[in-house]
Amino acid sequence: MNGTPQPPHDAPSATAANEAIRHFVAGRTSWTPEELAELDRLRAAWRAAVRAEVVRAA
């Protein structure tokens, strides 16, 4: 094991995670603390998906 955390096997692809972010932010002009927390969660899922895809490609 290389020590790098791996996303769960059911984690979304980077494309799907990016689409989830786009959908979530579409049309928003203000943000509640809860919405910002959800945006942070979605961004973390996207970053994990990108890392996983880069590792698989390497």
QUIFENBEL-V195447 format. One record per pair of residues at least 24 apart in sequence whose ideal C-beta (glycine too) atoms are under 10 Angstrom apart, sorted by sequence separation. I is the first residue (numbers start at 1). J is the second residue. D is the distance in whole Angstrom. If there is no record, write none. Layout:
<<I & J & D> <I & J & D>>
This chain:
<<18 & 42 & 9> <21 & 45 & 9> <17 & 42 & 7> <18 & 43 & 10> <20 & 45 & 7> <21 & 46 & 6> <17 & 43 & 9> <20 & 46 & 8> <17 & 44 & 9> <18 & 45 & 10> <19 & 46 & 10> <17 & 45 & 5> <18 & 46 & 6> <16 & 45 & 9> <17 & 46 & 4> <12 & 42 & 10> <16 & 46 & 9> <17 & 47 & 8> <14 & 45 & 9> <15 & 46 & 10> <17 & 48 & 8> <18 & 49 & 8> <14 & 46 & 6> <17 & 49 & 5> <18 & 50 & 9> <12 & 45 & 6> <13 & 46 & 10> <14 & 47 & 9> <16 & 49 & 8> <17 & 50 & 8> <11 & 45 & 7> <12 & 46 & 8> <14 & 48 & 9> <15 & 49 & 8> <14 & 49 & 4> <15 & 50 & 10> <12 & 48 & 9> <13 & 49 & 6> <14 & 50 & 5> <7 & 44 & 10> <11 & 48 & 6> <12 & 49 & 6> <13 & 50 & 10> <14 & 51 & 9> <7 & 45 & 8> <11 & 49 & 6> <14 & 52 & 8> <15 & 53 & 9> <13 & 52 & 9> <14 & 53 & 5> <7 & 47 & 10> <8 & 48 & 9> <13 & 53 & 7> <14 & 54 & 9> <7 & 48 & 4> <11 & 52 & 7> <6 & 48 & 9> <7 & 49 & 6> <5 & 48 & 8> <9 & 52 & 10> <7 & 51 & 8> <8 & 52 & 10> <6 & 51 & 9> <7 & 52 & 5> <5 & 51 & 9> <6 & 52 & 7> <7 & 53 & 10> <4 & 51 & 8> <5 & 52 & 10> <4 & 52 & 10> <7 & 55 & 10> <6 & 55 & 8> <4 & 55 & 7> <2 & 55 & 9>>
